[in-house]
Structures are given as structure tokens and as C-alpha cells.
Amino acid sequence: MGFLCEYILEDEISVLTTSDRGIYTCKASNSCWINPAAFFPVFLVLNTLLKSTEPAAFKEKLEPTHLVKKGGYAELTCEVTGTPEIKITWFKDDRELKESDKYNISFTKSLAILRVSEVDTEDSGEYICEAKNDAGKDTCSSVVTVKGVSPFEGAQLCFRLLLKAPCPSLCPG
């Protein structure tokens, strides 16, 4: 004897939604008998049945601008929502970034983070985070500006250091 479980809908539903989530029962019977004690709960796990229920979208976008000092680091963070699974891709000036010593990329618990280490003036530009899943995609961006040490700042630093000891390698000119 086998068991047959059916999910019968009186109205035709083209796409299941989260409102269909719940506990369903399965009745065990054959042509000779129905055993009411054989009712047992069957859980409908919609996440595996639903196709793309929520497009990828930014709950918190990147800050529009970041100003960082040369030699420091830039950390860009945004929060993403959506189901099914989201893929995050980072770009700088329309060029895709890959994980490296320079770029640390992470996506954990809906937080997408790009950390650019030891920034230089060439790291200035527009950084774009793209969140994508089967239901759709969204992007947000931030302009990062790396400020180098100006000659005036270098001269001030050199003067302060000269009060303590000579520093010819730091002095401009």
C-alpha cells in the first residue's frame, strides 16, 4: 500500500505567493478504508516552490561620495534584499572588480562590502555595486576621491619634523 498526497486547488493559481505558506494535511487511504488516524502534517516550503519572489533591491544604498587619504583605505557598504539568492558584483568606472590584495569583497547577511586598501590617486572614480537575482537587478554607486599629500601639507609636516630632526626625504624640492 502506498500513500498519495495531493495539493488540490479549487481556483487555478499561476504563481504561488507567501500567502500560500501553511500546514497542509495528507490523508492515507485506499479503496477499502480511510484511516482518520493517518492524517499527518505536511509542510509546504515555499522557498523551494516559488520562482523569484522578490527582485534584488537596495535597502540601504552606498554613500554618494567618499573622501579618503592616499595610503589609507576606502570601505563601501550597502544593504541588499531579495529572494532567491543574490549575486553581488562590484565595478570601478564600468570595469568589474575581482577579489585581490587590493580589493576585499564580501557579502554576508545582506551586507555587501568592498574594501579598497592602500588607496592611491588612481583609485579615485565611480564605484558601482550591482545586486542581481532571477527576479531582477538593482545598482547603486559612490564617487571615491583620493586626496594625496599636497606640497603645502608636505612642507608643514617637514617643518614640524625639522623641529625635532632633519627630514630631507619629506621636504619638497
Buried (B, 14 or more C-beta within 10 A) or exposed (E): EEEEEEEEEEEEEEEBEEEBBEEEEBBBEEEEEEEEEEEEEEEEEBEEEBEBBBBBBBEBBBEEEBEBEBEEEBEBBBBBBBBBEBEBBBBBEEEEBEEEEBBBBEBEEBBBBBBBBEBEEEBBBEBBBBBBBBBEBBBBBBBBBBBBBEEEEBBEBBEEEEEEEEEEEBBEE
